[in-house]
Amino acid sequence: AGYLFLIFLLALLLRVFAALQVDVDTDEMVYSIIPLNIISAGRLGTVDQSPLYFYLADVGYKLFGGLNQLTARIPSILFGALSVFLVYLLSLEIFNEKKAGLLSAFLFALSGYALRHNGEMDMAAFFFMLLSVLLFMRWLKVDSSKMLYLSAISFGLAVMIKNITILFAP
């Protein structure tokens, strides 16, 4: 558990560093302005993307002092770092080996792809898709309807963050 927590801290620090170093791209410019004050505006969503990420971003703006390069990426930073735990648990499900789980989590923490795509809504959607897959795999083992429902809810949250994740349904 100690090593996994250190890997999580490493992932969090790397994601914060990457968020401060990587330039803001055009999509991110658009998707960082839309959520600004979306909660206080009383809007249910936009036609641009699924609404949940925008609500999360707006909460981040309120908690961390407004809109800037770092706060625009707070949900992705947090969910990207938390994905380390899911990668570990998925590796345990597949390989049944703690060393493989730790190595998988460590490699994900250092993943250049995950660090580069630390903005927008991709990492938050990725987190909930991983959680859905993990819960689905647990359902296959224990045949508990609770796991299946939780998997479906997690999948729904992923779709509410980034609607393209619906392509994972089949």
C-alpha positions as CSV (number, residue, x, y, z in Angstrom):
1,A,0.0,0.0,0.0
2,G,2.9,2.3,0.7
3,Y,4.5,1.9,-2.7
4,L,1.1,2.4,-4.4
5,F,0.6,5.7,-2.5
6,L,4.1,6.9,-3.5
7,I,3.2,6.0,-7.2
8,F,0.0,8.0,-6.8
9,L,2.0,11.0,-5.4
10,L,4.4,10.7,-8.3
11,A,1.6,10.6,-10.8
12,L,-0.1,13.6,-9.2
13,L,3.2,15.7,-9.2
14,L,4.0,14.7,-12.8
15,R,0.5,15.7,-13.9
16,V,0.6,19.1,-12.2
17,F,4.1,19.7,-13.7
18,A,2.8,18.6,-17.1
19,A,-0.3,20.8,-16.8
20,L,2.0,23.8,-16.2
21,Q,4.4,23.0,-19.0
22,V,2.1,21.9,-21.9
23,D,0.7,24.6,-24.0
24,V,-3.1,25.1,-24.1
25,D,-4.5,23.8,-27.4
26,T,-7.4,25.2,-29.3
27,D,-10.0,22.6,-28.1
28,E,-8.9,23.2,-24.5
29,M,-9.3,26.9,-24.9
30,V,-12.9,26.4,-25.8
31,Y,-13.7,23.7,-23.3
32,S,-12.1,25.7,-20.4
33,I,-14.2,28.8,-21.0
34,I,-17.6,27.0,-21.3
35,P,-17.7,25.7,-17.8
36,L,-16.9,29.1,-16.2
37,N,-19.8,29.8,-13.8
38,I,-22.0,27.1,-15.5
39,I,-23.4,26.0,-12.1
40,S,-24.4,29.5,-11.0
41,A,-25.9,30.1,-14.5
42,G,-28.3,27.3,-13.9
43,R,-27.6,25.6,-17.2
44,L,-28.1,21.9,-17.4
45,G,-25.5,21.5,-20.2
46,T,-24.3,22.6,-23.6
47,V,-24.6,21.3,-27.1
48,D,-20.8,21.0,-27.3
49,Q,-20.1,18.0,-25.0
50,S,-21.5,16.1,-22.2
51,P,-22.1,18.3,-19.1
52,L,-20.5,16.5,-16.2
53,Y,-16.9,17.6,-16.9
54,F,-18.1,21.2,-17.2
55,Y,-19.6,21.0,-13.7
56,L,-16.4,19.5,-12.3
57,A,-14.3,22.2,-14.0
58,D,-16.5,24.9,-12.6
59,V,-16.1,23.5,-9.1
60,G,-12.4,23.4,-9.6
61,Y,-12.5,27.1,-10.6
62,K,-14.4,28.0,-7.5
63,L,-12.1,26.0,-5.2
64,F,-8.8,27.0,-6.7
65,G,-9.2,30.6,-7.5
66,G,-10.6,31.1,-10.9
67,L,-9.7,30.2,-14.5
68,N,-6.0,29.7,-15.3
69,Q,-3.9,27.0,-17.0
70,L,-3.7,24.8,-13.9
71,T,-7.3,25.1,-12.7
72,A,-8.7,24.4,-16.2
73,R,-7.0,21.0,-15.9
74,I,-7.8,20.2,-12.2
75,P,-10.4,17.4,-12.9
76,S,-8.1,15.8,-15.4
77,I,-5.1,16.0,-13.1
78,L,-7.0,14.5,-10.2
79,F,-8.8,11.7,-12.2
80,G,-5.6,11.0,-14.1
81,A,-3.6,10.5,-10.9
82,L,-6.5,8.5,-9.3
83,S,-6.4,6.2,-12.4
84,V,-3.1,4.8,-11.0
85,F,-5.2,3.0,-8.3
86,L,-7.5,1.6,-11.0
87,V,-4.7,0.4,-13.2
88,Y,-3.2,-1.4,-10.1
89,L,-6.6,-3.0,-9.3
90,L,-7.2,-4.1,-12.9
91,S,-3.7,-5.6,-13.1
92,L,-4.4,-7.5,-9.9
93,E,-7.7,-8.8,-11.5
94,I,-5.9,-9.9,-14.6
95,F,-2.5,-11.2,-13.3
96,N,-3.3,-11.8,-9.7
97,E,0.2,-10.5,-8.9
98,K,1.0,-7.5,-6.7
99,K,4.3,-6.8,-8.4
100,A,2.6,-6.7,-11.8
101,G,0.0,-4.3,-10.4
102,L,2.6,-2.0,-9.0
103,L,4.6,-2.1,-12.2
104,S,1.5,-1.3,-14.3
105,A,0.6,1.6,-12.0
106,F,4.1,2.9,-12.1
107,L,4.2,2.7,-15.9
108,F,0.9,4.5,-16.1
109,A,2.1,7.2,-13.8
110,L,5.0,7.8,-16.1
111,S,3.0,7.4,-19.3
112,G,3.9,10.2,-21.7
113,Y,0.6,9.8,-23.5
114,A,-1.4,10.2,-20.2
115,L,0.8,13.1,-19.2
116,R,0.4,14.8,-22.6
117,H,-3.4,14.4,-22.6
118,N,-3.8,15.6,-19.1
119,G,-6.1,18.4,-20.2
120,E,-9.6,18.6,-21.4
121,M,-11.9,15.8,-20.3
122,D,-10.1,12.7,-21.5
123,M,-8.5,11.6,-18.2
124,A,-11.8,12.0,-16.3
125,A,-13.6,9.9,-18.8
126,F,-10.8,7.4,-18.8
127,F,-11.0,7.1,-15.0
128,F,-14.7,6.2,-15.1
129,M,-14.2,3.8,-18.1
130,L,-11.5,2.0,-16.1
131,L,-13.7,1.9,-13.1
132,S,-16.5,0.5,-15.2
133,V,-14.3,-2.2,-16.6
134,L,-13.0,-3.1,-13.2
135,L,-16.5,-3.4,-11.7
136,F,-17.6,-5.4,-14.8
137,M,-14.7,-7.9,-14.3
138,R,-15.6,-8.2,-10.6
139,W,-19.2,-8.9,-11.7
140,L,-18.0,-11.7,-14.0
141,K,-16.2,-13.3,-11.0
142,V,-18.8,-12.9,-8.2
143,D,-22.0,-12.6,-10.3
144,S,-23.4,-9.8,-8.0
145,S,-26.0,-7.6,-9.6
146,K,-24.6,-4.7,-7.4
147,M,-21.3,-4.8,-9.3
148,L,-23.1,-4.8,-12.6
149,Y,-25.2,-1.8,-11.6
150,L,-22.1,0.1,-10.3
151,S,-20.3,-0.7,-13.6
152,A,-23.3,0.7,-15.5
153,I,-23.4,3.8,-13.4
154,S,-19.6,4.3,-13.9
155,F,-20.0,3.9,-17.6
156,G,-22.8,6.4,-17.6
157,L,-20.6,8.9,-15.7
158,A,-17.9,8.4,-18.4
159,V,-20.4,9.1,-21.1
160,M,-21.7,12.2,-19.2
161,I,-18.1,13.4,-19.2
162,K,-17.2,12.7,-22.8
163,N,-19.9,11.3,-25.0
164,I,-17.5,9.5,-27.4
165,T,-17.0,6.9,-24.7
166,I,-20.3,5.4,-25.7
167,L,-18.3,3.6,-28.4
168,F,-17.0,1.3,-25.6
169,A,-20.6,-0.1,-25.1
170,P,-20.2,-3.0,-27.5
